């Protein structure tokens, strides 16, 4: 997994690039009609129900745009919100508040949607030994935000990217000439390059589970697109030899049934690729 330092760097890049993209050579709407010395105050208003995420990110954005902006927080990341709640107040230079507004709202609306959906999965899995994971099916350029939101919602992060874990999926296996060849080549590569990365291997059927288990050094088996019965059989075959993860179109309707099969993890791309933004707004007061 990536380090805290790497994650912080990703967030810094997102903020810098997003402000560059949105502001360009100036916020001419504000520059045209609001004096540079004007000050004001705005509230971040909730117009929906769910789990809020992105509050700390918003504070970072405001501070990046103008370190003199003052923020009063009333609701923290991960807390339940309802229509009418006020998450925070921001006060200071009016032009600065408006410059930060759209990035704050865009990020928080999406992050809150992801946190809300993740919370629904996590709630379903309570009482089981199964944890919900995200995937790499994220919006290009803001993966760190979306994975942050998953954590806020009560989920766990899978690998961050291609560099912090090895996942041998069907195409890797087919291109490499088979499961055992893919695993052997991977272990040799990691040793050769002095890399300490966990190996996950995808299985498409019970026969492939058997072949994976005949190899050493596998951290987790990805039980992909199995039905409930075969998932239970796979979990029994694997035992405590390595971790287990179910994936493949798992929804809120099916997650608990897969958890009841005994898998350690369920991964769902729907946490990040199939959400509708929560309705938030920033209003002058």
NUZAVO-139059 format. One line per field, with one value per residue: residue number from 1; x, y, z of N, C-alpha, C in turn; residue in one letter. Coordinates in steps of 0.02 Angstrom, whole numbers, m for minus. Example, Ala and Ser with C-alpha at 12.3 -4.5 7.8 and 13.67 -1.06 7.14 Angstrom:
<pts>
resi c(1	2) .
neast c(660	642) .
nnorth c(m284	m112) .
nup c(390	354) .
caeast c(615	684) .
canorth c(m225	m53) .
caup c(390	357) .
ceast c(660	645) .
cnorth c(m165	2) .
cup c(390	394) .
resn c(a	s) .
</pts>
This chain:
<pts>
resi c(1	2	3	4	5	6	7	8	9	10	11	12	13	14	15	16	17	18	19	20	21	22	23	24	25	26	27	28	29	30	31	32	33	34	35	36	37	38	39	40	41	42	43	44	45	46	47	48	49	50	51	52	53	54	55	56	57	58	59	60	61	62	63	64	65	66	67	68	69	70	71	72	73	74	75	76	77	78	79	80	81	82	83	84	85	86	87	88	89	90	91	92	93	94	95	96	97	98	99	100	101	102	103	104	105	106	107	108	109	110	111	112	113	114	115	116	117	118	119	120	121	122	123	124	125	126	127	128	129	130	131	132	133	134	135	136	137	138	139	140	141	142	143	144	145	146	147	148	149	150	151	152	153	154	155	156	157	158	159	160	161	162	163	164	165	166	167	168	169	170	171	172	173	174	175	176	177	178	179	180	181	182	183	184	185	186	187	188	189	190	191	192	193	194	195	196	197	198	199	200	201	202	203	204	205	206	207	208	209	210	211	212	213	214	215	216	217	218	219	220	221	222	223	224	225	226	227	228	229	230	231	232	233	234	235	236	237	238	239	240	241	242	243	244	245	246	247	248	249	250	251	252	253	254	255	256	257	258	259	260	261	262	263	264	265	266	267	268	269	270	271	272	273	274	275	276	277	278	279	280	281	282	283	284	285) .
neast c(42	17	118	87	149	162	26	m14	58	m8	m133	m96	m54	m176	m252	m174	m174	m310	m350	m272	m329	m459	m453	m355	m292	m354	m498	m611	m743	m764	m661	m704	m816	m806	m722	m546	m517	m629	m723	m803	m926	m967	m1077	m1068	m1188	m1298	m1399	m1456	m1462	m1350	m1182	m1053	m908	m744	m725	m607	m525	m582	m547	m410	m406	m460	m361	m252	m287	m300	m216	m262	m397	m532	m594	m737	m782	m920	m968	m893	m787	m859	m972	m1150	m1262	m1399	m1529	m1519	m1423	m1274	m1113	m992	m924	m846	m738	m675	m570	m671	m654	m565	m639	m735	m653	m611	m729	m794	m708	m706	m844	m867	m778	m818	m953	m944	m857	m934	m1042	m980	m933	m1055	m1113	m1018	m1032	m1157	m1130	m1037	m1117	m1205	m1119	m1088	m1061	m1011	m855	m804	m732	m762	m694	m620	m582	m475	m556	m581	m605	m503	m360	m412	m403	m350	m435	m556	m528	m496	m621	m687	m625	m668	m803	m806	m750	m615	m457	m405	m263	m173	m128	m46	81	97	60	51	m58	m115	m211	m339	m294	m156	m118	m152	m72	52	64	m1	m58	39	159	148	149	276	362	332	375	511	541	512	608	726	720	720	599	467	322	151	66	m75	m185	m295	m434	m529	m607	m640	m541	m433	m413	m358	m237	m173	m155	m60	56	180	191	84	m20	m157	m308	m407	m570	m658	m808	m881	m1016	m1125	m1117	m999	m910	m913	m858	m731	m679	m672	m577	m465	m444	m340	m231	m207	m267	m439	m541	m688	m755	m827	m953	m1026	m1157	m1258	m1366	m1316	m1202	m1200	m1231	m1118	m1025	m1069	m1022	m896	m783	m637	m630	m729	m729	m780	m813	m916	m922	m852	m873	m1008	m1096	m1205	m1187	m1195	m1303	m1241	m1207	m1127	m1158	m1172	m1173) .
nnorth c(m60	118	246	364	483	475	476	603	681	652	711	846	867	851	960	1071	1052	1055	1185	1256	1213	1264	1401	1462	1603	1688	1721	1790	1829	1857	1949	2053	2111	2115	2196	2185	2198	2163	2075	1925	1799	1627	1485	1307	1215	1079	984	863	687	581	518	624	675	734	850	883	890	999	1101	1101	1145	1275	1334	1322	1406	1528	1566	1646	1630	1590	1450	1373	1226	1116	990	834	732	578	582	572	660	773	847	1021	1036	1123	1115	1184	1350	1474	1611	1772	1842	1886	1858	1753	1652	1626	1581	1458	1389	1301	1190	1139	1104	1014	910	872	836	722	640	624	553	433	392	375	269	169	157	98	m29	m73	m75	m177	m285	m299	m399	m504	m579	m512	m386	m234	m183	m59	m26	m8	60	203	384	457	546	591	489	473	552	483	358	396	437	313	253	342	312	189	80	m19	12	m57	m105	44	80	25	3	m33	m160	m329	m393	m529	m550	m618	m586	m563	m690	m768	m709	m736	m870	m959	m1000	m1048	m1018	m879	m844	m894	m818	m692	m698	m715	m596	m501	m534	m513	m375	m328	m303	m288	m341	m384	m528	m554	m670	m703	m813	m911	m1022	m1173	m1265	m1184	m1125	m1234	m1249	m1127	m1142	m1240	m1175	m1073	m921	m839	m710	m679	m747	m707	m729	m737	m686	m800	m913	m926	m1055	m1112	m1019	m1043	m1172	m1142	m1062	m1157	m1245	m1163	m1124	m1080	m1048	m937	m767	m727	m661	m600	m550	m460	m391	m376	m324	m215	m295	m424	m434	m474	m610	m661	m631	m716	m833	m842	m769	m664	m535	m422	m351	m204	m116	m30	56	169	196	204	307	438	608	688	821	974	1142	1305	1447	1623	1717) .
nup c(0	m24	54	189	160	19	m12	35	m52	m172	m147	m137	m268	m336	m288	m330	m470	m499	m463	m552	m672	m659	m626	m706	m789	m705	m600	m679	m668	m532	m512	m591	m528	m390	m263	m226	m92	m24	100	160	208	203	200	205	142	170	63	55	105	196	211	258	170	135	204	273	162	96	184	164	32	41	120	36	m70	m2	136	237	253	362	444	511	578	589	567	548	440	390	469	492	385	357	258	263	360	415	366	376	405	308	308	257	130	m5	m143	m136	m72	m171	m273	m226	m215	m315	m331	m201	m184	m294	m260	m129	m149	m230	m153	m38	m88	m122	4	67	m5	19	156	162	110	208	321	289	298	429	573	504	449	345	242	153	m2	m109	m285	m431	m515	m538	m548	m668	m614	m492	m401	m270	m191	m204	m151	m23	19	23	134	232	231	291	228	157	80	m74	m174	m217	m343	m493	m448	m312	m274	m331	m449	m524	m654	m765	m898	m880	m840	m952	m1052	m999	m1008	m924	m756	m659	m724	m731	m594	m555	m637	m588	m453	m474	m538	m438	m343	m414	m433	m308	m238	m123	m132	m113	m181	m277	m349	m480	m494	m606	m599	m502	m529	m564	m440	m371	m441	m412	m275	m273	m285	m202	m102	m133	m86	m83	m149	m285	m303	m433	m506	m465	m422	m277	m219	m274	m226	m89	m90	m140	m36	65	9	5	138	273	200	121	96	51	m81	m146	m304	m444	m508	m389	m285	m179	m155	m163	m85	54	45	m18	79	179	130	177	136	151	101	2	m155	m239	m381	m395	m288	m320	m457	m485	m427	m367	m354	m193	m143	m115	m63	m74	11	21	173) .
caeast c(0	58	131	51	185	141	m44	m16	83	m62	m184	m67	m56	m245	m272	m138	m196	m381	m353	m244	m380	m521	m441	m316	m258	m392	m570	m630	m811	m755	m617	m741	m869	m795	m657	m497	m514	m694	m725	m870	m932	m1012	m1090	m1074	m1255	m1318	m1466	m1466	m1448	m1298	m1120	m1012	m837	m710	m722	m536	m500	m606	m505	m345	m416	m467	m296	m208	m307	m287	m202	m295	m467	m546	m645	m769	m812	m973	m978	m829	m788	m885	m1033	m1214	m1289	m1468	m1547	m1523	m1363	m1219	m1051	m940	m924	m780	m741	m613	m572	m727	m629	m533	m693	m765	m603	m608	m797	m813	m668	m732	m908	m860	m745	m859	m1014	m926	m830	m990	m1080	m941	m934	m1123	m1122	m973	m1063	m1212	m1099	m1007	m1172	m1230	m1070	m1079	m1076	m972	m783	m787	m723	m775	m636	m628	m543	m443	m607	m590	m601	m432	m337	m434	m408	m336	m496	m608	m508	m502	m692	m703	m603	m713	m867	m801	m721	m542	m427	m366	m202	m186	m114	m10	149	103	39	47	m121	m112	m280	m345	m252	m86	m108	m154	m13	112	67	m34	m54	104	211	139	172	349	394	322	420	580	546	515	673	776	716	720	534	427	252	106	41	m144	m196	m365	m455	m592	m646	m612	m479	m380	m399	m312	m171	m144	m136	0	113	191	204	24	m49	m230	m339	m466	m621	m691	m870	m905	m1081	m1118	m1097	m928	m871	m907	m810	m665	m657	m653	m515	m409	m433	m298	m169	m199	m329	m488	m577	m739	m764	m864	m1023	m1059	m1199	m1287	m1413	m1282	m1141	m1206	m1229	m1048	m992	m1088	m982	m835	m726	m608	m643	m769	m710	m834	m800	m975	m911	m825	m893	m1081	m1127	m1235	m1162	m1239	m1317	m1212	m1196	m1093	m1201	m1151	m1216) .
canorth c(0	178	276	427	536	470	496	676	710	645	762	910	872	860	1029	1117	1044	1074	1258	1277	1199	1303	1472	1486	1667	1729	1714	1856	1847	1890	2007	2106	2145	2114	2227	2140	2206	2142	2013	1896	1736	1579	1422	1247	1192	1012	982	791	646	532	523	677	661	788	910	900	910	1068	1146	1106	1187	1345	1357	1327	1466	1587	1545	1690	1612	1560	1397	1346	1161	1092	919	804	677	515	590	573	726	776	909	1079	1041	1165	1079	1231	1418	1500	1684	1804	1877	1861	1829	1688	1604	1607	1544	1389	1361	1246	1130	1113	1072	956	856	849	802	655	602	608	500	371	374	352	202	124	147	51	m96	m90	m89	m244	m336	m303	m466	m553	m566	m488	m314	m208	m151	m24	m53	45	88	270	438	475	609	604	425	481	577	431	306	428	434	244	245	382	276	126	27	m25	23	m108	m72	111	85	m33	m3	m50	m229	m368	m429	m568	m562	m666	m569	m576	m763	m793	m684	m765	m942	m999	m977	m1064	m978	m809	m838	m905	m759	m635	m705	m703	m524	m464	m548	m480	m303	m313	m274	m324	m329	m442	m555	m579	m706	m714	m880	m910	m1081	m1211	m1296	m1134	m1120	m1289	m1235	m1073	m1169	m1283	m1129	m1036	m850	m801	m677	m681	m772	m669	m776	m690	m706	m865	m913	m935	m1124	m1121	m975	m1081	m1226	m1111	m1041	m1219	m1270	m1117	m1126	m1025	m1046	m866	m729	m737	m600	m608	m492	m473	m369	m383	m266	m213	m351	m489	m432	m513	m681	m679	m629	m777	m889	m845	m734	m611	m470	m413	m289	m181	m55	14	106	231	211	207	346	502	658	718	891	1022	1208	1356	1507	1682	1733) .
caup c(0	m26	119	203	124	m51	m16	43	m115	m221	m131	m155	m342	m356	m273	m373	m539	m505	m462	m617	m723	m650	m620	m763	m778	m658	m594	m704	m643	m466	m520	m625	m490	m318	m248	m197	m19	5	139	166	244	168	235	162	159	148	34	41	164	184	251	230	160	100	246	282	96	84	224	129	m28	63	144	m22	m107	39	205	286	262	427	436	571	561	633	553	527	393	415	508	456	371	331	224	306	401	394	379	397	382	287	305	236	66	m45	m205	m119	m59	m235	m312	m200	m209	m359	m315	m137	m194	m337	m224	m72	m172	m252	m97	7	m121	m115	75	83	m34	56	222	153	105	272	367	271	315	502	599	466	451	278	235	86	m33	m172	m340	m470	m560	m510	m597	m679	m587	m423	m365	m199	m159	m204	m103	42	35	41	203	275	233	329	187	156	14	m110	m196	m242	m415	m520	m421	m242	m264	m394	m458	m586	m675	m820	m955	m862	m839	m1021	m1088	m970	m1024	m873	m687	m627	m757	m711	m525	m554	m667	m542	m395	m498	m553	m375	m312	m456	m426	m236	m223	m74	m149	m105	m244	m281	m412	m496	m516	m642	m581	m446	m553	m558	m368	m355	m468	m374	m210	m281	m285	m140	m109	m152	m27	m85	m211	m307	m325	m478	m541	m443	m389	m204	m203	m290	m181	m26	m102	m147	31	101	m20	21	210	298	160	100	101	m3	m101	m199	m346	m506	m510	m324	m271	m112	m149	m160	m44	116	29	m30	145	215	103	217	108	193	70	m58	m189	m282	m419	m389	m236	m350	m527	m494	m374	m386	m307	m145	m158	m67	m94	m34	6	59	230) .
ceast c(44	65	90	83	166	69	m50	7	29	m116	m159	m69	m127	m267	m239	m163	m268	m388	m325	m296	m438	m509	m402	m282	m300	m466	m601	m700	m805	m714	m655	m787	m859	m726	m610	m494	m578	m687	m797	m868	m981	m1020	m1093	m1137	m1269	m1389	m1486	m1455	m1393	m1241	m1076	m940	m807	m705	m649	m504	m520	m563	m437	m350	m419	m399	m246	m223	m290	m278	m237	m369	m476	m604	m670	m806	m864	m985	m913	m840	m815	m949	m1094	m1237	m1360	m1479	m1555	m1464	m1314	m1155	m997	m957	m852	m786	m673	m623	m625	m703	m598	m586	m722	m717	m601	m674	m808	m772	m692	m796	m903	m831	m789	m922	m998	m900	m886	m1033	m1046	m942	m1002	m1134	m1079	m1003	m1120	m1185	m1073	m1060	m1200	m1184	m1056	m1100	m1043	m898	m758	m783	m735	m714	m658	m586	m505	m493	m627	m587	m528	m415	m358	m442	m398	m398	m548	m591	m510	m575	m715	m684	m649	m780	m865	m775	m645	m517	m392	m300	m219	m179	m76	56	153	78	38	m21	m119	m183	m280	m299	m178	m71	m106	m92	51	119	37	m20	15	160	208	165	248	386	389	370	492	591	553	582	728	779	710	655	495	353	212	80	m31	m152	m271	m378	m523	m637	m609	m546	m420	m363	m347	m242	m136	m117	m75	64	120	197	144	m9	m125	m253	m403	m515	m670	m751	m891	m977	m1071	m1091	m1022	m883	m861	m856	m739	m637	m635	m587	m455	m393	m393	m233	m155	m266	m374	m525	m626	m746	m806	m937	m1060	m1094	m1222	m1335	m1378	m1223	m1145	m1203	m1158	m1009	m1007	m1053	m914	m775	m701	m627	m693	m745	m766	m815	m857	m967	m890	m851	m968	m1114	m1155	m1216	m1216	m1245	m1292	m1206	m1159	m1130	m1173	m1200	m1204) .
cnorth c(62	208	340	485	536	494	572	710	707	699	831	921	885	932	1078	1113	1068	1151	1286	1270	1248	1378	1501	1552	1714	1713	1782	1877	1885	1953	2067	2145	2146	2144	2178	2143	2180	2077	1989	1830	1691	1517	1365	1211	1123	1013	909	754	595	538	576	655	719	852	931	921	982	1118	1155	1150	1260	1374	1365	1392	1530	1566	1587	1676	1576	1511	1376	1282	1142	1017	892	749	614	520	592	645	721	844	966	1088	1092	1131	1126	1302	1435	1575	1713	1839	1845	1828	1760	1634	1579	1567	1470	1352	1298	1182	1098	1074	1009	896	828	813	730	611	581	552	433	346	345	282	150	107	96	m21	m118	m110	m160	m299	m341	m372	m521	m537	m537	m412	m294	m170	m111	m57	6	76	157	322	459	543	624	539	432	506	522	375	332	424	364	231	282	346	209	67	26	m13	m40	m75	m3	114	22	m46	m29	m121	m264	m403	m463	m587	m607	m650	m579	m651	m791	m772	m717	m840	m987	m973	m987	m1024	m905	m798	m845	m844	m699	m639	m692	m629	m484	m473	m510	m405	m280	m277	m318	m307	m392	m463	m580	m612	m719	m785	m875	m970	m1119	m1246	m1247	m1120	m1173	m1274	m1179	m1099	m1215	m1241	m1096	m961	m808	m775	m684	m710	m732	m718	m737	m719	m778	m859	m929	m1004	m1134	m1076	m1011	m1137	m1199	m1092	m1102	m1246	m1228	m1119	m1066	m1019	m975	m831	m743	m672	m617	m543	m511	m455	m377	m318	m267	m272	m418	m492	m476	m588	m704	m678	m692	m839	m894	m809	m679	m542	m476	m348	m269	m115	m5	67	173	246	217	243	411	553	680	792	935	1089	1254	1422	1564	1695	1804) .
cup c(0	44	128	165	50	m60	m12	m21	m169	m210	m151	m231	m366	m346	m322	m445	m549	m505	m528	m672	m720	m652	m679	m748	m734	m658	m614	m683	m577	m472	m548	m579	m414	m303	m213	m122	15	44	145	204	205	209	185	184	129	122	17	107	147	234	219	225	121	141	255	216	81	122	192	67	m9	84	87	m61	m68	112	257	294	329	420	504	552	613	625	525	476	426	455	463	445	345	300	274	352	372	415	406	374	360	281	288	169	20	m110	m192	m108	m125	m278	m291	m205	m251	m345	m250	m148	m237	m299	m168	m94	m193	m194	m49	m22	m113	m43	95	57	3	124	217	148	174	323	354	296	389	526	560	475	385	276	162	61	m95	m226	m374	m520	m533	m566	m606	m650	m516	m383	m290	m161	m152	m155	m31	65	55	114	251	283	269	289	194	85	m11	m128	m223	m317	m436	m485	m350	m225	m331	m395	m526	m605	m737	m879	m941	m867	m910	m1060	m1063	m984	m972	m803	m656	m658	m736	m640	m521	m581	m620	m483	m415	m510	m488	m341	m348	m445	m353	m215	m174	m84	m140	m174	m235	m349	m421	m519	m550	m628	m526	m466	m547	m485	m348	m380	m430	m307	m214	m284	m217	m155	m130	m88	m25	m151	m224	m338	m368	m514	m526	m417	m315	m187	m216	m247	m115	m34	m105	m79	71	76	3	96	234	260	135	108	41	m17	m157	m238	m406	m500	m445	m305	m199	m101	m139	m111	18	102	14	36	184	189	138	189	155	167	13	m90	m238	m315	m413	m335	m266	m420	m537	m436	m403	m332	m257	m158	m100	m101	m46	m44	49	116	253) .
resn c(x	x	x	x	x	x	x	x	x	x	x	x	x	x	x	x	x	x	x	x	x	x	x	x	x	x	x	x	x	x	x	x	x	x	x	x	x	x	x	x	x	x	x	x	x	x	x	x	x	x	x	x	x	x	x	x	x	x	x	x	x	x	x	x	x	x	x	x	x	x	x	x	x	x	x	x	x	x	x	x	x	x	x	x	x	x	x	x	x	x	x	x	x	x	x	x	x	x	x	x	x	x	x	x	x	x	x	x	x	x	x	x	x	x	x	x	x	x	x	x	x	x	x	x	x	x	x	x	x	x	x	x	x	x	x	x	x	x	x	x	x	x	x	x	x	x	x	x	x	x	x	x	x	x	x	x	x	x	x	x	x	x	x	x	x	x	x	x	x	x	x	x	x	x	x	x	x	x	x	x	x	x	x	x	x	x	x	x	x	x	x	x	x	x	x	x	x	x	x	x	x	x	x	x	x	x	x	x	x	x	x	x	x	x	x	x	x	x	x	x	x	x	x	x	x	x	x	x	x	x	x	x	x	x	x	x	x	x	x	x	x	x	x	x	x	x	x	x	x	x	x	x	x	x	x	x	x	x	x	x	x	x	x	x	x	x	x	x	x	x	x	x	x	x	x	x	x	x	x	x	x	x	x	x	x) .
</pts>
